[in-house]
Amino acid sequence: MKLDIRALGDLLIGDVQADRVVPPTGFTAWLTLFSAGAMAFLAVFALALSLATGRLAERWGDELARTATVRISAPEAQMAAQTTAALRVLETTTGVARARALDDAEQAALLEPWFGPDLPLDQLPIPRLIEVIETGDGFDAEGLRLRLQAEVPGAVLDDHTRWRAPLVQAADRLRLLGWLSLLLIGGATAAMITLAANAALAANAQVIQVLRLVGARDSYIARAFVRRFTLRALGGAAIGTALACLAILALPSTDAVAGGFLTGLGFQGWHRLWPPVVPLLAAVVAFAATRTAAHKTLEEMP
């Protein structure tokens, strides 16, 4: 613990003499900055996509959970009577806030995306649809089905259960994929920074040998590399995060895309706290990766 606190203090305060051990420019510096920035950019977009898709699935699931549909299939002569009987049953059902039968224009609008605007509803045996809005407590779907079966033979209740379940499952899987993507991004960042640190250590092998001859310990040399690479990763990740946020802000808003079909990529509410965390996580990954690589490489050096 003392070593960790000391390493953290050296990281924050710095050591001018130790910083001279690590070249401030070169291939490894650009590799660290670019890899940290690119991975932070991808991490922010992975978060945005995961959260946006989760919001969309939750919104659809909530809307479907509060509504149900009664479909009446009956001969034209009996359609009006069965629709009235179904509405009477729904009005006396506990948990149903309101129910109304859709008119021909509304049903035509529902079918238009699939069959076009010129569908002749008066010549086709289209079932009559009744929209059911639930209360907060909901209703007993099985009990309502039994009542409709007894009093309205042509009525079929659809409480949208088969629609809600895939949406909830999709939201859970997308969240899992989002976290898995972040883990892969973190692993790739650690691998790239480890390669850069090893390359920098190998390129400065002669300098390290001279420092050892004058009494410098490996821990002193390792702290210099850890500080430089951690700060480089922090700076690169901050730039990548800023570019990703600007790119997300430049995307079309929710109302501008397909009438609200897309939820809009972006961070809402407390989710806005996630982007500033990305550079900090990148710095932690760089700190751990560089510290491990530096101590291992120094131990293997003659």
DOFILO-406923 format. One record per residue (C-alpha): residue number from 1; residue in one letter; x, y, z. Coordinates in pm, 1 decimal, always signed. Example, Ala and Ser with C-alpha at 12.3 -4.5 7.8 and 13.67 -1.06 7.14 Angstrom:
2
(lotor 1 'A' (+1230.0 -450.0 +780.0)),
(lotor 2 'S' (+1367.0 -106.0 +714.0)),
END
This chain:
302
(lotor 1 'M' (+0.0 +0.0 +0.0)),
(lotor 2 'K' (+287.6 +237.6 +78.5)),
(lotor 3 'L' (+435.7 +169.8 -263.0)),
(lotor 4 'D' (+103.7 +240.2 -431.3)),
(lotor 5 'I' (+59.2 +568.5 -243.0)),
(lotor 6 'R' (+413.7 +671.4 -330.5)),
(lotor 7 'A' (+359.5 +583.6 -695.4)),
(lotor 8 'L' (+38.6 +786.1 -698.8)),
(lotor 9 'G' (+216.2 +1080.8 -539.6)),
(lotor 10 'D' (+495.4 +1065.6 -796.6)),
(lotor 11 'L' (+233.8 +1047.8 -1070.4)),
(lotor 12 'L' (+58.8 +1363.2 -950.4)),
(lotor 13 'I' (+360.8 +1568.3 -843.0)),
(lotor 14 'G' (+622.8 +1440.7 -1086.1)),
(lotor 15 'D' (+1001.3 +1434.1 -1080.0)),
(lotor 16 'V' (+1194.8 +1646.1 -1329.1)),
(lotor 17 'Q' (+1503.8 +1427.2 -1310.1)),
(lotor 18 'A' (+1304.5 +1106.9 -1351.8)),
(lotor 19 'D' (+1106.2 +1247.7 -1643.9)),
(lotor 20 'R' (+1430.8 +1283.6 -1841.8)),
(lotor 21 'V' (+1459.6 +906.2 -1852.2)),
(lotor 22 'V' (+1164.3 +881.0 -2092.0)),
(lotor 23 'P' (+1188.3 +1060.8 -2428.0)),
(lotor 24 'P' (+903.9 +1316.5 -2458.0)),
(lotor 25 'T' (+847.7 +1246.5 -2828.7)),
(lotor 26 'G' (+888.3 +963.4 -3069.9)),
(lotor 27 'F' (+700.8 +662.5 -3200.5)),
(lotor 28 'T' (+595.5 +531.0 -2859.2)),
(lotor 29 'A' (+455.3 +869.6 -2755.7)),
(lotor 30 'W' (+238.8 +896.9 -3065.6)),
(lotor 31 'L' (+133.9 +532.5 -3040.1)),
(lotor 32 'T' (+15.3 +583.8 -2682.8)),
(lotor 33 'L' (-172.2 +904.5 -2764.1)),
(lotor 34 'F' (-336.5 +760.3 -3076.2)),
(lotor 35 'S' (-436.9 +427.3 -2922.7)),
(lotor 36 'A' (-579.4 +593.2 -2610.3)),
(lotor 37 'G' (-769.9 +850.4 -2817.4)),
(lotor 38 'A' (-908.5 +595.6 -3063.9)),
(lotor 39 'M' (-1016.2 +355.6 -2790.6)),
(lotor 40 'A' (-1179.4 +634.9 -2590.2)),
(lotor 41 'F' (-1368.1 +744.1 -2903.1)),
(lotor 42 'L' (-1495.4 +389.0 -2954.0)),
(lotor 43 'A' (-1577.7 +350.6 -2583.9)),
(lotor 44 'V' (-1796.8 +662.9 -2582.5)),
(lotor 45 'F' (-1983.5 +545.7 -2891.3)),
(lotor 46 'A' (-2026.4 +197.2 -2745.2)),
(lotor 47 'L' (-2177.3 +353.6 -2433.8)),
(lotor 48 'A' (-2402.0 +583.3 -2636.5)),
(lotor 49 'L' (-2528.4 +303.4 -2860.5)),
(lotor 50 'S' (-2589.1 +68.9 -2569.9)),
(lotor 51 'L' (-2774.1 +325.9 -2359.8)),
(lotor 52 'A' (-2975.9 +458.3 -2655.0)),
(lotor 53 'T' (-3088.0 +113.0 -2765.3)),
(lotor 54 'G' (-3171.7 +22.3 -2407.1)),
(lotor 55 'R' (-3384.4 +337.0 -2374.2)),
(lotor 56 'L' (-3567.6 +254.8 -2697.2)),
(lotor 57 'A' (-3643.9 -102.0 -2589.0)),
(lotor 58 'E' (-3756.6 +13.1 -2244.4)),
(lotor 59 'R' (-3980.6 +281.5 -2395.1)),
(lotor 60 'W' (-4141.0 +34.0 -2634.2)),
(lotor 61 'G' (-4176.1 -220.1 -2355.2)),
(lotor 62 'D' (-4343.3 +33.8 -2124.1)),
(lotor 63 'E' (-4582.7 +146.6 -2396.2)),
(lotor 64 'L' (-4677.2 -210.9 -2483.5)),
(lotor 65 'A' (-4715.4 -298.6 -2114.7)),
(lotor 66 'R' (-4980.1 -27.0 -2070.3)),
(lotor 67 'T' (-5185.4 -123.9 -2375.5)),
(lotor 68 'A' (-5364.4 -426.7 -2511.0)),
(lotor 69 'T' (-5571.9 -504.1 -2817.2)),
(lotor 70 'V' (-5895.2 -693.1 -2865.7)),
(lotor 71 'R' (-5938.9 -830.2 -3217.1)),
(lotor 72 'I' (-6291.4 -918.4 -3328.4)),
(lotor 73 'S' (-6334.5 -1150.8 -3624.4)),
(lotor 74 'A' (-6702.0 -1198.4 -3712.4)),
(lotor 75 'P' (-6938.1 -1184.5 -4009.8)),
(lotor 76 'E' (-7019.0 -832.0 -4123.8)),
(lotor 77 'A' (-7375.9 -862.0 -3995.1)),
(lotor 78 'Q' (-7254.0 -946.5 -3643.5)),
(lotor 79 'M' (-6949.4 -718.5 -3628.8)),
(lotor 80 'A' (-7126.0 -417.5 -3473.1)),
(lotor 81 'A' (-7307.2 -627.1 -3211.2)),
(lotor 82 'Q' (-6992.5 -814.2 -3106.4)),
(lotor 83 'T' (-6791.9 -490.5 -3092.2)),
(lotor 84 'T' (-7053.5 -337.9 -2862.6)),
(lotor 85 'A' (-7057.0 -649.5 -2643.9)),
(lotor 86 'A' (-6677.0 -648.1 -2619.7)),
(lotor 87 'L' (-6672.3 -281.5 -2519.5)),
(lotor 88 'R' (-6933.8 -355.4 -2251.9)),
(lotor 89 'V' (-6714.3 -633.4 -2110.0)),
(lotor 90 'L' (-6409.1 -410.2 -2109.4)),
(lotor 91 'E' (-6590.8 -124.6 -1937.2)),
(lotor 92 'T' (-6677.7 -353.6 -1646.6)),
(lotor 93 'T' (-6330.4 -508.9 -1617.2)),
(lotor 94 'T' (-6114.4 -404.5 -1322.4)),
(lotor 95 'G' (-5782.6 -261.9 -1437.2)),
(lotor 96 'V' (-5905.2 -124.9 -1769.8)),
(lotor 97 'A' (-5882.9 +254.1 -1778.9)),
(lotor 98 'R' (-6059.0 +296.7 -2113.5)),
(lotor 99 'A' (-6134.4 +109.1 -2432.6)),
(lotor 100 'R' (-6238.5 +226.9 -2776.7)),
(lotor 101 'A' (-6291.5 +71.0 -3117.0)),
(lotor 102 'L' (-6069.6 +197.2 -3396.4)),
(lotor 103 'D' (-6254.2 +342.9 -3694.4)),
(lotor 104 'D' (-6184.0 +252.4 -4057.0)),
(lotor 105 'A' (-5945.1 +544.4 -4109.5)),
(lotor 106 'E' (-5730.8 +443.6 -3809.5)),
(lotor 107 'Q' (-5717.1 +79.8 -3917.4)),
(lotor 108 'A' (-5626.4 +185.4 -4271.1)),
(lotor 109 'A' (-5341.3 +396.8 -4129.1)),
(lotor 110 'L' (-5212.2 +92.7 -3938.2)),
(lotor 111 'L' (-5211.6 -122.1 -4252.4)),
(lotor 112 'E' (-5080.9 +144.7 -4489.3)),
(lotor 113 'P' (-4705.6 +78.2 -4430.4)),
(lotor 114 'W' (-4755.5 -283.5 -4546.7)),
(lotor 115 'F' (-5036.7 -264.5 -4807.4)),
(lotor 116 'G' (-5022.8 +93.8 -4929.3)),
(lotor 117 'P' (-5274.5 +378.8 -4903.9)),
(lotor 118 'D' (-5536.9 +234.3 -5141.6)),
(lotor 119 'L' (-5636.9 -73.7 -4942.3)),
(lotor 120 'P' (-6014.6 -133.4 -4992.7)),
(lotor 121 'L' (-6118.3 -206.9 -4635.3)),
(lotor 122 'D' (-6489.9 -222.8 -4726.4)),
(lotor 123 'Q' (-6421.6 -518.2 -4958.7)),
(lotor 124 'L' (-6194.9 -718.0 -4725.8)),
(lotor 125 'P' (-6285.7 -911.2 -4409.5)),
(lotor 126 'I' (-6065.7 -695.3 -4184.6)),
(lotor 127 'P' (-6111.2 -766.8 -3811.2)),
(lotor 128 'R' (-6227.0 -482.6 -3589.6)),
(lotor 129 'L' (-5964.6 -366.6 -3340.8)),
(lotor 130 'I' (-6035.5 -233.2 -2993.2)),
(lotor 131 'E' (-5762.3 -40.4 -2815.4)),
(lotor 132 'V' (-5741.7 -112.8 -2442.1)),
(lotor 133 'I' (-5556.9 +118.8 -2204.8)),
(lotor 134 'E' (-5466.1 -31.6 -1867.7)),
(lotor 135 'T' (-5453.5 +133.6 -1529.0)),
(lotor 136 'G' (-5135.8 +133.8 -1324.3)),
(lotor 137 'D' (-5229.9 -195.8 -1158.2)),
(lotor 138 'G' (-5325.6 -364.9 -1485.9)),
(lotor 139 'F' (-5592.5 -628.4 -1539.2)),
(lotor 140 'D' (-5622.2 -1005.0 -1516.4)),
(lotor 141 'A' (-5551.1 -1113.1 -1873.9)),
(lotor 142 'E' (-5659.3 -1474.1 -1828.9)),
(lotor 143 'G' (-5983.8 -1375.1 -1659.0)),
(lotor 144 'L' (-6060.8 -1125.1 -1933.7)),
(lotor 145 'R' (-5995.8 -1386.1 -2201.2)),
(lotor 146 'L' (-6243.3 -1623.0 -2036.2)),
(lotor 147 'R' (-6510.6 -1350.0 -2017.9)),
(lotor 148 'L' (-6461.7 -1254.5 -2381.6)),
(lotor 149 'Q' (-6469.1 -1618.3 -2487.4)),
(lotor 150 'A' (-6800.5 -1665.7 -2308.7)),
(lotor 151 'E' (-6973.2 -1341.7 -2411.6)),
(lotor 152 'V' (-6802.4 -1245.8 -2741.2)),
(lotor 153 'P' (-6706.1 -1561.8 -2936.5)),
(lotor 154 'G' (-6524.2 -1368.5 -3209.2)),
(lotor 155 'A' (-6300.9 -1164.4 -2973.5)),
(lotor 156 'V' (-5932.4 -1240.2 -2912.2)),
(lotor 157 'L' (-5728.5 -1054.9 -2649.3)),
(lotor 158 'D' (-5365.7 -967.7 -2722.6)),
(lotor 159 'D' (-5193.6 -822.9 -2414.2)),
(lotor 160 'H' (-4864.8 -778.1 -2607.8)),
(lotor 161 'T' (-4676.6 -1025.5 -2386.3)),
(lotor 162 'R' (-4516.0 -1186.4 -2690.1)),
(lotor 163 'W' (-4396.8 -840.6 -2801.2)),
(lotor 164 'R' (-4264.8 -725.9 -2462.8)),
(lotor 165 'A' (-4052.5 -1031.8 -2386.4)),
(lotor 166 'P' (-3822.2 -1003.6 -2692.9)),
(lotor 167 'L' (-3775.4 -632.0 -2630.5)),
(lotor 168 'V' (-3670.4 -685.1 -2270.4)),
(lotor 169 'Q' (-3442.1 -969.1 -2374.9)),
(lotor 170 'A' (-3289.5 -755.7 -2651.2)),
(lotor 171 'A' (-3226.8 -469.3 -2407.5)),
(lotor 172 'D' (-3050.5 -700.9 -2163.3)),
(lotor 173 'R' (-2834.2 -851.4 -2435.9)),
(lotor 174 'L' (-2742.1 -511.4 -2576.5)),
(lotor 175 'R' (-2636.7 -390.3 -2232.0)),
(lotor 176 'L' (-2426.4 -703.5 -2191.6)),
(lotor 177 'L' (-2268.9 -649.6 -2533.9)),
(lotor 178 'G' (-2198.5 -288.5 -2439.3)),
(lotor 179 'W' (-2009.0 -390.4 -2126.5)),
(lotor 180 'L' (-1828.4 -665.3 -2318.6)),
(lotor 181 'S' (-1723.5 -409.7 -2581.5)),
(lotor 182 'L' (-1586.5 -182.9 -2309.6)),
(lotor 183 'L' (-1386.6 -470.2 -2161.3)),
(lotor 184 'L' (-1243.3 -551.9 -2504.8)),
(lotor 185 'I' (-1159.2 -185.2 -2561.6)),
(lotor 186 'G' (-986.4 -170.3 -2223.4)),
(lotor 187 'G' (-790.7 -486.3 -2300.5)),
(lotor 188 'A' (-682.5 -354.6 -2640.2)),
(lotor 189 'T' (-574.6 -25.7 -2481.3)),
(lotor 190 'A' (-369.7 -209.8 -2220.5)),
(lotor 191 'A' (-205.0 -423.3 -2489.9)),
(lotor 192 'M' (-110.4 -124.4 -2705.8)),
(lotor 193 'I' (+28.6 +72.7 -2412.7)),
(lotor 194 'T' (+223.0 -232.1 -2293.3)),
(lotor 195 'L' (+382.5 -266.4 -2637.1)),
(lotor 196 'A' (+467.0 +103.0 -2641.3)),
(lotor 197 'A' (+618.1 +87.7 -2292.6)),
(lotor 198 'N' (+826.2 -219.1 -2379.1)),
(lotor 199 'A' (+950.0 -49.7 -2696.1)),
(lotor 200 'A' (+1045.1 +263.8 -2502.7)),
(lotor 201 'L' (+1227.0 +59.5 -2239.5)),
(lotor 202 'A' (+1416.9 -135.9 -2504.0)),
(lotor 203 'A' (+1511.4 +180.6 -2693.5)),
(lotor 204 'N' (+1650.2 +335.8 -2375.2)),
(lotor 205 'A' (+1836.6 +28.8 -2252.3)),
(lotor 206 'Q' (+2172.2 +207.8 -2253.0)),
(lotor 207 'V' (+2034.8 +504.5 -2060.5)),
(lotor 208 'I' (+1884.7 +265.9 -1804.1)),
(lotor 209 'Q' (+2220.1 +88.8 -1761.2)),
(lotor 210 'V' (+2393.9 +422.4 -1697.8)),
(lotor 211 'L' (+2130.0 +516.4 -1441.1)),
(lotor 212 'R' (+2185.3 +186.8 -1264.8)),
(lotor 213 'L' (+2558.5 +249.1 -1253.6)),
(lotor 214 'V' (+2505.6 +581.9 -1076.3)),
(lotor 215 'G' (+2275.8 +420.5 -818.4)),
(lotor 216 'A' (+1924.2 +457.8 -960.5)),
(lotor 217 'R' (+1688.8 +183.2 -854.3)),
(lotor 218 'D' (+1451.8 +4.8 -1088.5)),
(lotor 219 'S' (+1152.7 +141.8 -897.3)),
(lotor 220 'Y' (+1276.6 +496.0 -966.6)),
(lotor 221 'I' (+1311.7 +423.3 -1339.6)),
(lotor 222 'A' (+976.4 +244.4 -1355.2)),
(lotor 223 'R' (+795.9 +539.2 -1194.5)),
(lotor 224 'A' (+928.7 +767.9 -1467.3)),
(lotor 225 'F' (+783.2 +546.9 -1741.4)),
(lotor 226 'V' (+456.7 +497.7 -1555.9)),
(lotor 227 'R' (+408.1 +872.6 -1513.9)),
(lotor 228 'R' (+479.8 +958.4 -1876.2)),
(lotor 229 'F' (+264.2 +684.9 -2026.0)),
(lotor 230 'T' (-23.2 +742.2 -1784.7)),
(lotor 231 'L' (-35.9 +1113.3 -1862.7)),
(lotor 232 'R' (-11.8 +1041.8 -2234.7)),
(lotor 233 'A' (-301.7 +797.9 -2214.7)),
(lotor 234 'L' (-504.4 +1046.7 -2011.1)),
(lotor 235 'G' (-444.7 +1322.9 -2264.6)),
(lotor 236 'G' (-516.5 +1103.2 -2565.3)),
(lotor 237 'A' (-832.7 +961.7 -2408.9)),
(lotor 238 'A' (-953.2 +1311.6 -2319.9)),
(lotor 239 'I' (-913.3 +1419.2 -2683.3)),
(lotor 240 'G' (-1089.2 +1106.2 -2810.1)),
(lotor 241 'T' (-1374.3 +1151.8 -2562.7)),
(lotor 242 'A' (-1420.8 +1516.1 -2661.9)),
(lotor 243 'L' (-1429.7 +1426.8 -3033.0)),
(lotor 244 'A' (-1680.4 +1147.4 -2969.3)),
(lotor 245 'C' (-1908.8 +1380.1 -2771.3)),
(lotor 246 'L' (-1893.4 +1639.6 -3049.6)),
(lotor 247 'A' (-1974.3 +1371.6 -3307.9)),
(lotor 248 'I' (-2272.7 +1254.3 -3103.3)),
(lotor 249 'L' (-2399.9 +1611.3 -3065.0)),
(lotor 250 'A' (-2379.9 +1653.7 -3443.6)),
(lotor 251 'L' (-2611.8 +1357.5 -3504.4)),
(lotor 252 'P' (-2982.9 +1422.6 -3579.4)),
(lotor 253 'S' (-3206.8 +1461.7 -3277.2)),
(lotor 254 'T' (-3491.9 +1229.6 -3183.6)),
(lotor 255 'D' (-3766.6 +1437.0 -3349.9)),
(lotor 256 'A' (-3575.5 +1470.2 -3673.9)),
(lotor 257 'V' (-3546.9 +1098.7 -3747.1)),
(lotor 258 'A' (-3849.1 +896.7 -3859.8)),
(lotor 259 'G' (-4092.7 +1073.8 -3633.0)),
(lotor 260 'G' (-3924.9 +960.3 -3314.1)),
(lotor 261 'F' (-3858.3 +600.9 -3420.3)),
(lotor 262 'L' (-3496.7 +638.0 -3309.2)),
(lotor 263 'T' (-3436.8 +736.7 -2951.1)),
(lotor 264 'G' (-3144.1 +960.8 -3044.9)),
(lotor 265 'L' (-2781.8 +885.9 -2965.1)),
(lotor 266 'G' (-2672.6 +1077.1 -2662.1)),
(lotor 267 'F' (-2644.4 +1076.8 -2286.4)),
(lotor 268 'Q' (-2946.9 +1173.8 -2079.2)),
(lotor 269 'G' (-2983.6 +1240.7 -1708.2)),
(lotor 270 'W' (-2711.7 +1095.3 -1490.3)),
(lotor 271 'H' (-2571.6 +909.4 -1791.9)),
(lotor 272 'R' (-2394.3 +1236.4 -1879.6)),
(lotor 273 'L' (-2145.1 +1146.3 -1608.5)),
(lotor 274 'W' (-2013.0 +854.2 -1812.9)),
(lotor 275 'P' (-1802.3 +1039.5 -2077.7)),
(lotor 276 'P' (-1574.5 +1217.3 -1823.5)),
(lotor 277 'V' (-1509.0 +879.9 -1660.7)),
(lotor 278 'V' (-1366.0 +732.1 -1982.6)),
(lotor 279 'P' (-1031.7 +925.6 -1973.0)),
(lotor 280 'L' (-991.2 +841.0 -1605.2)),
(lotor 281 'L' (-1044.0 +471.6 -1677.4)),
(lotor 282 'A' (-794.1 +493.9 -1963.4)),
(lotor 283 'A' (-539.1 +647.6 -1725.4)),
(lotor 284 'V' (-597.3 +368.0 -1472.9)),
(lotor 285 'V' (-550.3 +104.9 -1744.3)),
(lotor 286 'A' (-232.2 +276.3 -1865.3)),
(lotor 287 'F' (-100.1 +304.0 -1509.6)),
(lotor 288 'A' (-150.1 -66.1 -1440.5)),
(lotor 289 'A' (-24.4 -182.5 -1781.0)),
(lotor 290 'T' (+287.1 +36.7 -1781.8)),
(lotor 291 'R' (+374.9 -44.0 -1420.9)),
(lotor 292 'T' (+351.3 -416.9 -1485.6)),
(lotor 293 'A' (+544.9 -397.1 -1813.6)),
(lotor 294 'A' (+816.3 -170.5 -1671.5)),
(lotor 295 'H' (+889.0 -384.5 -1364.2)),
(lotor 296 'K' (+888.1 -705.1 -1570.6)),
(lotor 297 'T' (+1117.3 -563.4 -1839.5)),
(lotor 298 'L' (+1358.9 -409.5 -1589.8)),
(lotor 299 'E' (+1385.6 -739.8 -1405.7)),
(lotor 300 'E' (+1476.8 -916.3 -1730.3)),
(lotor 301 'M' (+1741.1 -658.9 -1826.4)),
(lotor 302 'P' (+2099.6 -760.2 -1739.4)),
END
